[in-house]
Amino acid sequence: MHDGQKNIKSAEIVTIGTEILLGDLVDTNTAWLSARLATLGVGVYRHTTVGDNRHRIADALKEAASRADLVITTGGLGPTSDDLTNECLAAVTSREMVEYAEARAHVDEMFRRFGREPTANNYKQALFPEGTELIPNPLGTAMGALLEAEGTLFATLPGVPSEMRGMFEETLQPLIRNRSDGSIISRTLWFAGIGESALAEKVQDFLDATDPTVAPLAGQGKVRLRITTRAATQEEAEERIAPVEEEILARLGEYYFGDDDETLESAVARLLQAQHSTLALAESCTGGLLAKRLTDMPGSSEYFKEGLVTYSNESKECLLGVPHEMLAEHGAVSEPVARKMAEGARKLSGADLGLSVTGIAGPDGGTEEKPVGLVFVGLSDAEVTFAERLDLSAWARSRDAIRERSANWAFDLLRHRLEERNNS
């Protein structure tokens, strides 16, 4: 750390863009930045979102600087008249806007790569407050600004997530690491098949602790526990977290499916790959959601053979071999049909396992006997074929919630079966 540069202990993030305030764009940058700053030992004290207005942006920057050692902005670095971030930074720090030859050359080079010619307004992205250190952007035309003023370090980053993340990792992260005081480390443990209140009861003593802290968060049939501590070094933090994690898993191991970035589908994928097994899907009420979540992951062709959306009774009969008599007697939303759908998908595709979902996602279509939220998940392999009943009627007003929870339940059922096969 250079003389005169203080440690960075606190940060605020200012997200700029009217489209975010209008709900046209979802801000994912702030959550990503907050998580990264926490691992660097920097506490994020406030998130602010402001529209493309010169006075409001300047006010937001001033307020953030009055509280934080580091102010990071995202958005507002484009070439149009409503892209005002760097101009506002110049006003707040009493600097003149000047053209940087390096930034102008960067604009020319990026347009050359794009096979296009820049227009006059594109060179607005070469203007920065005087005294700025430029943040390279290998993916886009908008370079960022690093500027220190009156004890606060400002960093302007573009709103495009891929550009913002690369610039943070290449430039800001090492700078902050050199000027931060310790590390805040978190470990996230994921659980399924248990509700938040039941899980909390089993680990209440940890939830009451102050270091490491343990906090639960539930969502769509999954629960996560985040274990967090702050220490002088990452190694020391890991040593504090390890015994807490070990004890939690000793109590809740049967529900645990992974940590940090793990998802139910990635846990399933890992097990399928390890067993060299393949999967086929037969979906009704989820409408292809399970197939989407699997194929969102690179390399899924290694284990995913086929997915059928058999929404009508006729498609269940013709494609999956569900007997007409079974549908007439039990209805499409029933345990026998879920079993037959899973078996049919497995046999039709030649996969090692078949997984099915059939239910009533609502918000209408339910009856007293079969209410909205009634779902059956079927599973079939060479040894067993079975189905489980899921009551999601508490979410009858949300079609999306029923579909998401059904998909999570199905993946968790498959995960348990794959783990059983591992242990047999």
N, C-alpha and C positions, 0 to 999 in steps of 0.2 A: 504494500500500500504506500502510495506517495505521501510525502509530507503535506498536511493540510486537508487530506481526504479522510473523512471520518468513517467509522464502521457503518454498514447498512444493516439496521436492525428492524426497521419498519418500512412498509410499502403500501401504496394505494394504487389501484388500477382505475383508469378513466377510459371507458369505452365510448367511442364517438361514432354517431350515426343515427340519423332520424329514422332510418328503416328499422332499427332495433326497437326504438320507442313505439313505432307503429305496429310492431309484431310481425313485420314482413321478413325479418331475419332473426334467427336464434343465436345469441351470443354464447359460443362455446369457448372462446378465447380466455375469458376471465377465469373459468374453472380450471383450465389447463395451466394458466400462469400461476394461479394461487397454489396449486399443488406443487409446482416446480419451486416456487419461492419458499414454501414451507420446508422442503427437503434441504434448502440452502441455509436454513436457520433464520429466515426473514419472516416476520409476522405481517400478514396482510390484514390491515385494520378496516379498510372500507373499499367497497366497489361503487363506482359512480357511472351512470350512463347518461350521456348528454347528446342532444341533437346537433345538427349542423348549423349552429348559430355562434357567431363570433364572440359575442359577449358572454354567453353561457359557457362556452368552452373555456374562455379565459378565466371566468370565475371559478370553474371546477378545478382548473390547474392551480390557481392561487390557493384555494381552500385545501387541496390535497398537499401542496408544498408546505403549508403551515403546520401540518401534522406529521408528515412522513419524510424519511430519509431518501426514499426512492419513489418516483412517480412514473408509472408506465402507462402510456396511452396506446390504444389500438384503433386503427381506422383513421380516415380523414387525410390520407397521404396521396390521394389520386391527383389527376391533372385538371379536374374541373373546378368551377368557381365555388362550389360548396365544400371542397376539401381544404380545410382551414387549420389543421392541427399545428403545423410548423409555424404558420403566421401567428397564431395565438401564443405559441411558446415564445416567439420573438417578442411579442408585446409584453408578456408577463415577466420576461427577464430583461426587458429594456435593451434589446439588441436590434440591429438592422438585419433585414433579409438580404443575403448576398448569394450570388451564383457560385457553385462549386464545380470546377472544371471536371473533377473526378466523377461527380454525379451526372453531369451532362454527357460525358463520354459513356457512362453506364447506360443512360437512356438510349443513346445511339446504338450501342452494342446489342442491347436487348431487342430493339426493333429490327436490327439486322438479322438476328436469330429468328425472329418471328416472320421475316420476309416482308416487312412493311417499312414505310417511311414515317418518321415522327412528324407531327404537326407542331406548330408554334406552342400550343397549350401544353404539350407533353413536357416541354422544358421547364414548366413550373416545378416539376419534380427534382430539378437541380437547384432549387432555391431553399436555403436553410438559414436559421439564425446565425449571425456571425459568432465564430468561436466553437461551432459544432464539430464534434468528431462523428464521422459518418459510420453507419452500421451497414455493412455489405448485405445485399439481397441477391443471391444467385438465381432466384426463381422469378423475380418480377422487376418492374421498372422503378418501384418506390424504395429507395434507400431510406434508412432510418436515421434519427438524430440522437446523439448523446450530448447532453449539455448540463454542466454543473453550475448552479447559481445559488448563492446564499445558503450553502449547506445542504441543498437538495439536488439529487441527481435526477434529471429528466431523461426518459428514453421513449422515443416515438417509434412505434412499430405499425406495419400495415394490418388491415383487418382480415386479409386472406389467411386462413389458419395455417396452411402449409408454409407460406412465406414467413409468417410471424414466428412459428415454432422454430424453423431453421435459424432465423436471425437471433432469437433468444439463446438457443443452444450454442451457436458458434461464437457470439460476441458477449451477450449479457451474462450468461451463466458463469463463464470463467471470471469475469470482472466481479460479479457479486460474491463468488466463492472466496476471492481474495480479500473482500472487504466485509464479510459477514462474521458473526461471532458465534460459532458453533453450528450445530445441525439440529433441525427438527425432523425426526424420522417417524413415519407412520407405516404400519402394516395393516392391510385390510384383509380380513378373513370372511369368506362367503359361505352362507348356509342356505339350505333349502329343505322343505319338508317340515319346518317348524315355524310357528308364528313368532312375532317379535316379543310379545309378552311372555310366552313360555320360555323363549331363549333368555330373556332378561332375568327371569326368575332363577335360572340355573347359574348365572354369572353375576348376580347382584353385587357381591362383594367387590368385584373388579370395577363395576360401574360406579361405585362409591369412592374408588381410589383416586388420588390426585397425581401420582406419577409412577408408572405411565397412566395416562387417562385411557379409558375404554368407553366408546360411544356406539350405540346401535343405531342402525338406520334401515328401515324396511321399505320394500317396493316390489309390487307385482309378484308376490309369492317367493321372494328371496329376502334374506336378511344379511346385512353385513355388520361386522364389528370392526371398528377402527381403533387400533392401539397406537398411541402417540406419546412420544417423549422428546425432551430437548436435552442435548448434552454437548460437551465441548468437541467431541469427535463423533463421526458416524459409528465407529467401532464401539464406543461407549454406549451410544444409544441402542445399538443392536443387542448388546449384552443386557440392557435393562428390559428390552421387549421380549427376548427369548423365553425366560421362565413364565411370563404371563401368557404368551402364546401357547406354550406347551401345556399349561394347566387348562386353558380354555378348550383346547383340542381334546384333552383327556375327558372332559365333560360332554363335549358336543361333537365328537368325532364322527358319529354316524350321519350327521347332517352336513358335514363340511364337504365342499366340493372344490375349493381352490382359494388362492389368495391374490390380492392386488388386482391385476387386469384379467384374471380368469373369468370366464362366463360359463353358464351351464352347457352351452353348445361346444365351447372349446374344451371343456372337461370331457364331454362325450367324444369329441373328435380325437382327443389324446388317447382315450381308452380303445376306441375302434382301431386306431393306427397301431397301438401296441399289440393288439390281438390279431392284427391283419384281417379284420372283419369288415363286412360291408353292410349298408343299411338302405332300406327302402321305406318310403313314407306314403301313407294314405290319409289325406286330410279332408275334413269336411268343414266344420265351423271355423277353423283357423285359416282356411283359404290360401294355403301355400306359405304361411308365416314360418313354419318350421323349416321348410326347404330354403326359404330366403336366408334365414339366420345361419344355416349350415353353409350355403354357398357364398355367403359374404366373406367366409374365411378362405384365404388362399390354400390350395392343395386339397380342397374338399372332394375333388374327383377321385382321390385315392380310396375313399371309403363310402362315398354317397353314390348309389347306383341310380336311383329313380325316385321321383316324387309325383304322386297323383293327387289332384284335387277333385275328389268325387263328391260333388255337392248335391247332386240329385240321387234319388233312389235308383233310377235307371242306370246311372253310371256306377253305382255301387254293385248292382247286379252284373252289368255287362263287363266291367273292367276288373272287378275284384272277386267276382263269383259269390257274392252274398245272395243266398237263396231268396227268391221272392216271398216264399212262405215265412221266412224269418223276419223279413221287413214288415210283412202284414201283421204278424202276431206280436212282435216286440217294438216295432218302430225303429226308425233310423238311429235315434238317440237311445241306445240300450247297450247293455254289456255284451250280449251275444253278437250284435252287429259290430261292435268295436273289436272283438276278438277276431271275427271273420275278416274284417277289413285288414287288420295287421297280418293275418295269415295269408290273405290274398295278395297283398303287396309283396310279401317275402317270396312267395312261390312264383308270382308273375315275373319278378325281376331276377330271381336267382340269388338274391341277397342272403346274407347270413341272418339278418334280423329285419323284422318288419315292425313299424310303429304307426299307430293310427290315433286319430282324434275325431270324435263326433260329439256334437253338443248343440245347445241353443244359446247363441250369442246375443240375441235380443236386438233392440229393446222390446220387440214383440215376438209372437210365435210361441210363447209359453202357455202351459195349461196348469191346472191345479196338480195334476199327477206328475207333469214334467215342466217345472218352472224354468223361466229364463235363468241361465247360469248352471243348468244341469249339464255335465260333461262326462264322457267316458273316454279313457285312454286305453288302447289295446297294445299288447306287445307279443310278438311271436318269434321264436327261434326254433332250432331243431329239436329242443328238449321240452319246451313249455310254450303254451299260448294262454294268455290271461288278460283280463281287463280290470281297471279300477275306476270307481265312481268318484267324481269330484263335484262338490256342491259350491258353486260360485254365485249363488243367488244374492249374496250381500252386495254384489257389484252389478246387479241387474240393469242399472241405468247406464252402464258404460260398456258398450260393445267392445271397445279397444281393451279395457281392463280384463274382460273375460277371455278374449283371444290371447293376450299376453300371458295371463296366468295359466291358461290351458297349455300353451307352448312350454312354459317353464316347468309345469308339472310333468309333461310328457318327457322332456329332456331329463328331468330328475329320475323319473321311473326307469328310463333307459340306462342312465348312469348306474343306478343301483343294480340292475340286471347285469351290466357289464362287469361291475366289481364282483358280483357273485360268481360269474364265469371265471374271473381271474383267480378266485380263491378255491374253486372246485378242482 
